[in-house]
């Protein structure tokens, strides 16, 4: 009897080992220059919101991933060449990109947001008229504010990055700033002493980030969508979002 139990135990162990060995490994490309979504830490390892999301999806679906820092220029081509299986890099879902790759269900609302001091009376895009407004040069925020104030308006001040822009806002060099909501939320979370608030406007175009795979890779896309659905349902998504941004966890579109 003991011999049969031992044999059964060996068989179960062998099956478990085969299951582990059979776990698929996918190569994930992600840029390392878009904090807090993906960036390199001091050990040259990728971390960020996107990295935590793809790790959680992989765990939920039982596959492994290998993260590779991949420059934004040419990142989509790595899917078609087979060098990457998945790319997650703060990628806004657009019609043009959907012709090149297949996207997962949206995992992050990539809206623009107005940032002002907590005592500011600015409550909408229209209220930016007459204000000195900061934007990141050539960004979506730049386009939006240019539409409101005029592309050549002297009230628009353009910066190389969001931290520089928000520091100028803090020092009263600006009346408002407009930037990517995720980047701004992360900055505010890490600089509570600057007492900023966010102002939304329905005129901001709703955009989402998606996880991309090569055209026609329905099997992998199905795993990613299933994993995303699981981590939203079990609270993992909310935990990751709160860690990087704030407790105002977005409701994602139904898959």
Backbone as numpy.savetxt, mean C-alpha at the origin, in Angstrom:
# Nx Ny Nz CAx CAy CAz Cx Cy Cz
0.68 -53.69 18.98 -0.15 -52.49 18.98 0.72 -51.23 18.98
1.73 -51.24 19.84 2.65 -50.10 19.93 3.38 -49.90 18.60
3.70 -51.06 17.98 4.40 -51.00 16.70 3.52 -50.34 15.64
2.19 -50.64 15.65 1.27 -50.06 14.70 1.12 -48.56 14.93
1.06 -48.17 16.21 0.93 -46.76 16.55 2.16 -45.99 16.08
3.33 -46.61 16.32 4.59 -45.97 15.90 4.64 -45.83 14.39
4.17 -46.89 13.69 4.17 -46.85 12.23 3.23 -45.77 11.71
2.06 -45.68 12.35 1.09 -44.66 11.96 1.66 -43.27 12.19
2.37 -43.11 13.32 2.99 -41.82 13.61 4.02 -41.44 12.57
4.80 -42.46 12.13 5.82 -42.22 11.10 5.17 -41.80 9.78
4.04 -42.48 9.45 3.36 -42.15 8.21 2.80 -40.73 8.24
2.24 -40.33 9.38 1.70 -38.97 9.52 2.81 -37.94 9.41
3.95 -38.24 10.04 5.09 -37.32 9.97 5.59 -37.18 8.54
5.61 -38.32 7.82 6.07 -38.30 6.44 5.12 -37.48 5.56
3.82 -37.66 5.80 2.83 -36.89 5.05 2.96 -35.40 5.32
3.16 -35.06 6.60 3.33 -33.65 6.99 4.56 -33.06 6.32
5.63 -33.85 6.28 6.87 -33.38 5.66 6.67 -33.14 4.17
5.90 -34.06 3.54 5.63 -33.90 2.11 4.81 -32.65 1.85
3.83 -32.35 2.77 2.99 -31.17 2.62 3.83 -29.91 2.70
4.75 -29.88 3.70 5.63 -28.72 3.85 6.51 -28.55 2.62
7.06 -29.70 2.17 7.96 -29.66 1.02 7.24 -29.21 -0.25
5.92 -29.51 -0.30 5.16 -29.20 -1.51 4.67 -27.75 -1.55
4.86 -26.99 -0.46 4.39 -25.61 -0.42 5.06 -24.81 -1.54
4.23 -24.15 -2.33 4.72 -23.38 -3.46 5.41 -22.11 -2.97
6.53 -21.75 -3.57 7.21 -20.50 -3.27 7.08 -19.56 -4.45
6.60 -18.35 -4.18 6.43 -17.34 -5.22 7.39 -16.18 -4.98
7.99 -15.70 -6.05 8.91 -14.56 -5.95 8.09 -13.28 -6.02
8.24 -12.44 -5.00 7.46 -11.20 -4.88 8.38 -10.00 -5.10
8.05 -9.19 -6.10 8.80 -7.96 -6.36 8.14 -6.78 -5.68
8.95 -5.95 -5.02 8.43 -4.77 -4.34 9.52 -3.72 -4.29
9.17 -2.49 -4.60 10.15 -1.41 -4.53 10.49 -1.10 -3.07
11.64 -0.51 -2.85 12.05 -0.24 -1.47 12.13 1.24 -1.16
11.32 2.05 -1.85 11.47 3.50 -1.71 10.17 4.23 -1.42
9.12 3.51 -1.00 7.82 4.14 -0.81 7.33 3.87 0.61
7.95 4.54 1.57 7.58 4.41 2.97 6.19 5.00 3.20
5.27 4.33 3.91 5.47 3.15 4.73 5.03 1.85 4.04
4.83 1.87 2.74 4.32 0.67 2.06 5.41 -0.36 1.83
6.57 0.08 1.36 7.71 -0.83 1.22 8.99 0.00 1.26
9.88 -0.41 2.12 11.17 0.28 2.23 12.18 -0.67 2.86
13.45 -0.37 2.68 14.51 -1.20 3.24 14.85 -0.74 4.65
14.99 -1.71 5.57 15.44 -1.37 6.92 16.97 -1.35 6.95
17.53 -1.18 8.13 18.98 -1.06 8.25 19.70 -2.34 7.86
18.99 -3.48 7.85 19.58 -4.76 7.44 19.33 -5.06 5.95
18.86 -4.03 5.22 18.57 -4.17 3.79 17.45 -5.16 3.51
16.57 -5.33 4.48 15.40 -6.20 4.30 14.18 -5.34 4.04
13.28 -5.84 3.21 12.06 -5.10 2.92 11.07 -5.19 4.08
10.47 -4.07 4.41 9.39 -4.06 5.38 8.40 -2.98 4.99
7.26 -2.97 5.65 6.23 -1.99 5.36 4.85 -2.61 5.34
3.85 -1.78 5.12 2.46 -2.24 5.10 2.25 -3.31 4.03
2.71 -3.03 2.81 2.53 -3.99 1.72 3.20 -5.32 2.03
4.38 -5.25 2.64 5.12 -6.47 2.96 4.37 -7.30 3.98
3.83 -6.64 4.99 3.04 -7.36 6.00 1.78 -7.97 5.40
1.17 -7.26 4.46 -0.05 -7.76 3.82 0.23 -9.01 3.00
1.27 -9.00 2.17 1.55 -10.16 1.33 2.03 -11.34 2.17
2.74 -11.08 3.26 3.13 -12.17 4.16 1.90 -12.80 4.81
0.95 -11.96 5.22 -0.27 -12.48 5.86 -1.10 -13.28 4.87
-1.19 -12.81 3.63 -1.93 -13.54 2.60 -1.28 -14.90 2.34
0.04 -14.91 2.24 0.77 -16.16 2.00 0.53 -17.15 3.14
0.57 -16.66 4.36 0.34 -17.53 5.51 -1.08 -18.09 5.50
-2.04 -17.24 5.17 -3.45 -17.67 5.15 -3.70 -18.73 4.10
-2.98 -18.66 2.97 -3.19 -19.60 1.87 -2.18 -20.74 1.82
-1.20 -20.72 2.74 -0.26 -21.83 2.84 0.80 -21.88 1.75
1.17 -20.73 1.21 2.30 -20.73 0.28 3.44 -19.87 0.84
4.61 -20.04 0.29 5.79 -19.28 0.73 6.09 -18.17 -0.27
6.81 -17.16 0.21 7.22 -16.08 -0.69 8.69 -15.77 -0.50
9.29 -15.27 -1.57 10.65 -14.75 -1.53 10.58 -13.30 -1.98
10.92 -12.38 -1.07 10.84 -10.95 -1.37 12.10 -10.47 -2.07
11.91 -9.72 -3.15 13.04 -9.17 -3.90 12.80 -7.68 -4.14
13.74 -6.86 -3.66 13.66 -5.42 -3.90 13.76 -5.18 -5.41
12.73 -4.55 -5.97 12.63 -4.41 -7.43 12.37 -2.95 -7.78
13.27 -2.31 -8.52 13.06 -0.91 -8.90 11.73 -0.73 -9.62
11.09 0.42 -9.36 9.79 0.69 -9.97 9.87 0.67 -11.49
10.92 1.26 -12.04 11.07 1.27 -13.49 11.27 -0.16 -13.98
10.34 -0.64 -14.75 10.44 -1.99 -15.28 9.83 -3.07 -14.40
9.18 -2.68 -13.30 8.65 -3.69 -12.37 7.58 -4.56 -13.03
6.77 -3.98 -13.91 5.71 -4.76 -14.57 6.30 -5.79 -15.53
7.41 -5.44 -16.15 8.05 -6.35 -17.11 8.55 -7.62 -16.43
8.83 -7.55 -15.12 9.35 -8.73 -14.41 8.30 -9.83 -14.31
7.02 -9.45 -14.40 5.96 -10.47 -14.40 5.93 -11.20 -15.73
6.00 -10.44 -16.80 5.94 -11.04 -18.14 7.15 -11.90 -18.44
8.31 -11.53 -17.87 9.52 -12.31 -18.11 9.60 -13.55 -17.21
8.75 -13.59 -16.17 8.77 -14.70 -15.24 9.76 -14.55 -14.11
10.43 -13.39 -14.03 11.37 -13.16 -12.93 10.65 -12.94 -11.60
9.43 -12.44 -11.68 8.60 -12.26 -10.49 7.26 -12.93 -10.74
6.70 -13.50 -9.67 5.36 -14.08 -9.76 4.29 -13.09 -9.32
4.68 -12.25 -8.37 3.75 -11.29 -7.76 4.48 -9.96 -7.63
3.77 -8.87 -7.84 4.34 -7.58 -7.46 3.33 -6.84 -6.58
3.85 -6.29 -5.49 3.06 -5.47 -4.57 3.94 -4.29 -4.21
3.55 -3.10 -4.67 4.45 -1.96 -4.53 3.68 -0.65 -4.60
2.59 -0.57 -3.83 1.79 0.64 -3.87 1.28 0.94 -5.27
0.76 -0.10 -5.95 0.38 0.03 -7.36 -1.10 0.40 -7.48
-1.36 1.58 -8.00 -2.74 2.00 -8.22 -3.33 1.23 -9.40
-4.52 0.70 -9.20 -5.22 -0.03 -10.26 -5.75 1.00 -11.27
-5.31 0.87 -12.51 -5.78 1.75 -13.58 -6.16 0.90 -14.79
-6.97 1.47 -15.67 -7.38 0.75 -16.88 -6.16 0.39 -17.72
-5.22 1.31 -17.84 -4.02 1.08 -18.65 -3.21 -0.09 -18.10
-3.03 -0.13 -16.79 -2.25 -1.21 -16.18 -2.99 -2.55 -16.25
-4.31 -2.50 -16.23 -5.08 -3.74 -16.32 -4.94 -4.40 -17.69
-4.45 -3.67 -18.67 -4.18 -4.26 -19.98 -2.86 -5.04 -19.97
-1.99 -4.75 -18.98 -0.68 -5.38 -18.91 -0.63 -6.52 -17.90
-1.37 -6.39 -16.79 -1.31 -7.36 -15.70 -2.71 -7.62 -15.18
-2.85 -8.65 -14.37 -4.11 -8.91 -13.67 -3.96 -8.47 -12.22
-4.96 -7.76 -11.71 -4.92 -7.26 -10.35 -5.83 -8.05 -9.42
-5.38 -8.11 -8.18 -6.21 -8.67 -7.12 -7.36 -7.71 -6.82
-8.23 -8.13 -5.92 -9.22 -7.20 -5.37 -8.46 -6.06 -4.67
-9.02 -4.87 -4.60 -8.35 -3.76 -3.94 -8.02 -4.08 -2.48
-6.82 -3.67 -2.05 -6.44 -3.91 -0.66 -6.13 -2.62 0.10
-6.13 -1.46 -0.61 -5.86 -0.20 0.08 -6.47 0.95 -0.71
-7.27 1.83 -0.04 -7.81 3.00 -0.73 -6.75 4.09 -0.82
-6.27 4.33 -2.03 -5.13 5.23 -2.24 -5.61 6.64 -2.60
-6.40 7.22 -1.73 -6.96 8.53 -1.99 -5.95 9.65 -1.71
-6.28 10.82 -2.18 -5.57 12.03 -1.78 -6.27 12.61 -0.55
-5.53 13.39 0.21 -6.12 14.01 1.40 -5.51 15.38 1.62
-6.32 16.30 2.11 -5.84 17.63 2.49 -5.33 17.53 3.92
-4.18 18.11 4.18 -3.60 18.14 5.53 -3.51 19.59 5.98
-4.02 19.84 7.17 -3.98 21.20 7.73 -3.72 21.12 9.23
-3.42 22.25 9.83 -3.31 22.33 11.29 -4.69 22.07 11.89
-4.71 21.55 13.11 -5.98 21.16 13.72 -6.95 22.32 13.90
-6.44 23.54 14.00 -7.33 24.69 14.18 -7.67 25.39 12.86
-7.31 24.78 11.73 -7.57 25.38 10.42 -9.06 25.32 10.07
-9.51 26.34 9.33 -10.90 26.38 8.89 -11.10 25.72 7.53
-10.01 25.26 6.90 -10.12 24.60 5.60 -10.93 23.31 5.75
-11.99 23.18 4.94 -12.86 22.01 5.06 -13.17 21.32 3.73
-12.53 21.80 2.64 -12.78 21.22 1.33 -11.75 21.75 0.35
-11.69 21.13 -0.83 -10.76 21.57 -1.87 -10.98 23.04 -2.24
-12.24 23.44 -2.34 -12.55 24.81 -2.75 -11.98 25.83 -1.78
-11.84 25.43 -0.51 -11.34 26.34 0.51 -9.84 26.57 0.41
-9.18 25.87 -0.51 -7.74 26.07 -0.69 -7.43 27.36 -1.45
-8.43 27.92 -2.10 -8.21 29.17 -2.83 -7.81 30.27 -1.86
-6.72 30.95 -2.20 -6.21 32.00 -1.32 -5.21 31.49 -0.30
-4.97 30.15 -0.29 -4.01 29.54 0.63 -2.72 29.20 -0.12
-1.61 29.19 0.61 -0.38 28.60 0.10 -0.51 27.09 0.30
-0.44 26.33 -0.79 -0.71 24.89 -0.71 0.52 24.10 -1.17
0.93 23.14 -0.36 2.07 22.30 -0.69 1.64 21.02 -1.38
2.42 20.59 -2.36 2.21 19.32 -3.05 3.57 18.70 -3.35
3.58 17.40 -3.58 4.80 16.74 -4.05 4.83 16.90 -5.56
5.94 17.36 -6.08 6.07 17.69 -7.49 5.66 16.53 -8.41
4.77 16.82 -9.36 4.29 15.87 -10.38 3.45 14.73 -9.81
3.01 14.84 -8.57 2.19 13.80 -7.95 0.72 14.00 -8.32
-0.12 13.04 -7.90 -1.56 13.19 -8.10 -2.06 14.42 -7.37
-1.50 14.68 -6.18 -1.88 15.87 -5.43 -1.58 17.14 -6.20
-0.45 17.15 -6.89 -0.07 18.31 -7.72 -1.12 18.53 -8.80
-1.56 17.46 -9.44 -2.56 17.57 -10.50 -3.88 18.11 -9.96
-4.30 17.58 -8.80 -5.58 17.99 -8.20 -5.55 19.46 -7.81
-4.50 19.87 -7.14 -4.40 21.26 -6.68 -4.25 22.22 -7.87
-3.54 21.77 -8.89 -3.39 22.60 -10.10 -4.73 22.85 -10.76
-5.62 21.86 -10.71 -6.96 22.03 -11.27 -7.76 23.07 -10.49
-7.52 23.14 -9.19 -8.27 24.08 -8.33 -7.69 25.49 -8.40
-6.39 25.60 -8.31 -5.74 26.91 -8.22 -5.16 27.40 -9.55
-5.00 26.48 -10.51 -4.34 26.84 -11.76 -2.91 26.34 -11.74
-2.49 25.67 -12.81 -1.18 25.01 -12.85 -0.03 25.95 -12.52
-0.13 27.19 -12.97 0.96 28.15 -12.77 0.73 29.09 -11.59
-0.20 28.72 -10.73 -0.50 29.56 -9.57 0.73 29.68 -8.66
0.99 30.91 -8.23 2.11 31.14 -7.30 1.78 30.67 -5.89
0.51 30.27 -5.66 0.11 29.75 -4.34 0.45 28.27 -4.19
0.89 27.62 -5.27 1.28 26.22 -5.18 2.78 26.14 -4.94
3.15 25.40 -3.90 4.57 25.20 -3.60 4.87 23.72 -3.74
5.81 23.38 -4.60 6.10 21.98 -4.92 7.35 21.50 -4.20
7.27 20.26 -3.67 8.35 19.68 -2.88 8.79 18.35 -3.48
9.97 17.90 -3.08 10.49 16.63 -3.58 9.87 15.44 -2.88
9.39 15.62 -1.66 8.80 14.50 -0.92 7.83 15.00 0.14
7.06 14.08 0.69 6.02 14.43 1.66 6.58 14.96 2.98
7.62 14.35 3.58 8.14 14.90 4.84 8.57 16.36 4.74
9.23 16.74 3.64 9.63 18.14 3.46 8.40 19.04 3.39
7.40 18.59 2.68 6.16 19.36 2.54 5.48 19.56 3.89
5.37 18.49 4.67 4.67 18.59 5.94 5.47 19.35 6.99
6.78 19.32 6.89 7.60 20.14 7.79 7.35 21.62 7.52
7.22 21.98 6.25 6.93 23.36 5.88 5.55 23.77 6.39
4.60 22.85 6.32 3.26 23.11 6.86 3.34 23.36 8.36
4.12 22.56 9.05 4.28 22.69 10.50 4.91 24.03 10.87
5.80 24.50 10.02 6.50 25.76 10.30 5.72 26.98 9.80
4.45 26.77 9.44 3.55 27.84 9.02 3.94 28.47 7.69
4.70 27.72 6.89 5.03 28.22 5.56 3.94 27.91 4.55
2.97 27.11 4.96 1.85 26.72 4.09 0.55 26.82 4.87
-0.54 27.01 4.13 -1.85 26.96 4.77 -2.46 25.57 4.74
-1.97 24.75 3.80 -2.47 23.38 3.64 -1.51 22.60 2.76
-1.67 21.30 2.76 -0.90 20.43 1.88 -1.83 19.33 1.38
-1.51 18.79 0.22 -2.31 17.69 -0.34 -1.36 16.56 -0.72
-1.67 15.34 -0.24 -0.79 14.21 -0.52 -1.49 12.88 -0.41
-0.75 11.81 -0.71 -1.28 10.45 -0.61 -1.67 10.15 0.83
-2.89 9.67 1.02 -3.41 9.52 2.37 -2.59 8.55 3.21
-2.09 7.47 2.62 -1.31 6.51 3.39 -0.01 7.09 3.90
0.70 7.81 3.04 1.97 8.43 3.41 1.73 9.49 4.48
0.66 10.26 4.31 0.35 11.33 5.26 -0.05 10.75 6.61
-0.88 9.72 6.61 -1.31 9.11 7.87 -0.11 8.55 8.64
0.80 7.93 7.93 2.00 7.38 8.56 2.83 8.50 9.19
2.96 9.59 8.49 3.74 10.73 8.99 3.08 11.28 10.26
1.76 11.46 10.22 1.04 12.00 11.37 1.16 11.07 12.57
1.07 9.77 12.33 1.20 8.79 13.41 2.55 8.90 14.11
3.59 9.19 13.32 4.94 9.26 13.87 5.35 10.66 14.32
4.48 11.65 14.09 4.76 13.03 14.53 3.51 13.63 15.17
3.03 13.02 16.25 1.79 13.53 16.87 1.94 14.95 17.41
3.16 15.36 17.68 3.39 16.70 18.23 3.05 17.80 17.22
2.92 17.45 15.95 2.67 18.47 14.93 1.19 18.80 14.77
0.33 18.07 15.43 -1.10 18.40 15.52 -1.74 18.72 14.17
-1.64 17.79 13.25 -2.30 17.93 11.96 -3.64 17.21 11.97
-4.48 17.56 11.02 -5.72 16.81 10.78 -5.90 16.62 9.29
-6.67 15.60 8.94 -6.95 15.31 7.54 -8.34 15.81 7.17
-8.46 16.33 5.97 -9.75 16.79 5.44 -9.99 16.07 4.12
-11.12 15.39 4.03 -11.47 14.68 2.81 -12.41 15.53 1.95
-12.47 15.21 0.68 -13.36 15.92 -0.24 -13.86 14.90 -1.26
-15.16 14.92 -1.51 -15.76 13.97 -2.45 -15.23 14.14 -3.87
-14.59 15.29 -4.14 -14.07 15.53 -5.49 -12.77 14.78 -5.74
-12.15 14.27 -4.69 -10.97 13.44 -4.88 -11.40 12.13 -5.54
-10.73 11.75 -6.59 -11.07 10.51 -7.29 -10.70 9.30 -6.43
-11.64 8.38 -6.27 -11.38 7.17 -5.48 -10.48 6.24 -6.27
-9.35 5.89 -5.66 -8.39 4.97 -6.27 -8.02 3.89 -5.28
-7.56 2.75 -5.80 -7.16 1.64 -4.92 -5.84 1.05 -5.38
-5.10 0.52 -4.42 -3.93 -0.30 -4.72 -4.38 -1.73 -4.94
-3.67 -2.43 -5.84 -3.92 -3.84 -6.06 -2.62 -4.61 -6.15
-2.69 -5.91 -5.94 -1.54 -6.81 -6.07 -1.59 -7.40 -7.48
-0.47 -7.37 -8.19 -0.46 -7.75 -9.60 0.21 -9.10 -9.84
-0.34 -9.83 -10.81 0.27 -11.07 -11.32 0.24 -10.99 -12.84
0.94 -11.91 -13.48 0.97 -11.93 -14.95 -0.43 -12.20 -15.50
-0.70 -11.65 -16.66 -1.98 -11.85 -17.32 -2.29 -13.34 -17.46
-3.49 -13.73 -17.04 -3.92 -15.10 -17.20 -3.52 -16.05 -16.09
-2.78 -15.57 -15.07 -2.38 -16.45 -13.96 -3.52 -16.52 -12.94
-4.60 -17.15 -13.35 -5.81 -17.18 -12.54 -5.64 -17.97 -11.25
-4.82 -19.01 -11.30 -4.63 -19.83 -10.10 -3.99 -19.01 -8.98
-2.92 -18.32 -9.30 -2.24 -17.51 -8.28 -3.12 -16.35 -7.84
-3.80 -15.72 -8.78 -4.69 -14.61 -8.44 -5.79 -15.08 -7.49
-6.29 -16.28 -7.73 -7.31 -16.84 -6.85 -6.81 -17.03 -5.44
-5.56 -17.49 -5.30 -4.97 -17.66 -3.97 -4.83 -16.32 -3.26
-4.38 -15.32 -3.99 -4.18 -14.00 -3.38 -5.51 -13.41 -2.92
-6.53 -13.51 -3.76 -7.84 -12.98 -3.39 -8.45 -13.74 -2.22
-8.25 -15.05 -2.22 -8.78 -15.85 -1.11 -8.07 -15.49 0.19
-6.76 -15.33 0.12 -6.00 -14.95 1.30 -6.37 -13.58 1.82
-6.55 -12.63 0.90 -6.96 -11.28 1.30 -8.31 -11.31 2.00
-9.22 -12.08 1.45 -10.55 -12.20 2.05 -10.46 -12.78 3.47
-9.59 -13.75 3.65 -9.43 -14.36 4.97 -8.85 -13.40 6.00
-7.82 -12.63 5.59 -7.18 -11.76 6.57 -8.06 -10.55 6.91
-8.95 -10.19 6.00 -9.92 -9.15 6.32 -10.94 -9.70 7.33
-11.41 -10.92 7.06 -12.45 -11.52 7.92 -11.96 -11.83 9.33
-10.69 -12.26 9.46 -10.23 -12.66 10.79 -9.56 -11.52 11.59
-9.55 -10.31 11.03 -9.02 -9.17 11.76 -7.54 -8.89 11.56
-6.87 -9.76 10.81 -5.44 -9.55 10.57 -5.20 -8.27 9.79
-6.03 -8.02 8.80 -5.88 -6.80 7.99 -5.99 -5.57 8.88
-7.01 -5.54 9.72 -7.23 -4.38 10.60 -6.04 -4.17 11.54
-5.47 -5.26 12.02 -4.32 -5.16 12.92 -3.12 -4.55 12.20
-2.87 -5.00 10.97 -1.75 -4.46 10.19 -1.99 -2.99 9.85
-3.20 -2.67 9.44 -3.51 -1.29 9.08 -3.30 -0.36 10.28
-3.80 -0.76 11.42 -3.68 0.07 12.63 -2.22 0.26 13.03
-1.43 -0.78 12.84 0.00 -0.70 13.18 0.70 0.38 12.36
0.36 0.47 11.08 1.08 1.39 10.19 0.43 2.77 10.09
-0.89 2.83 10.27 -1.60 4.09 10.02 -2.38 4.58 11.24
-3.63 4.17 11.36 -4.44 4.58 12.50 -5.59 3.59 12.66
-6.48 3.88 13.58 -7.58 2.95 13.87 -8.76 3.11 12.92
-8.69 4.04 11.98 -9.77 4.27 11.03 -9.60 3.30 9.86
-9.83 2.03 10.14 -9.59 0.97 9.14 -10.64 1.06 8.03
-10.21 1.11 6.76 -11.16 1.26 5.66 -11.97 -0.02 5.41
-13.16 0.17 4.89 -13.97 -0.95 4.42 -13.64 -1.13 2.94
-13.09 -2.30 2.60 -12.68 -2.54 1.23 -13.87 -2.97 0.38
-13.81 -2.74 -0.93 -14.90 -3.18 -1.80 -15.08 -4.70 -1.70
-16.32 -5.14 -1.82 -16.61 -6.57 -1.75 -15.89 -7.30 -2.87
-15.33 -8.46 -2.55 -14.63 -9.24 -3.56 -15.61 -10.05 -4.39
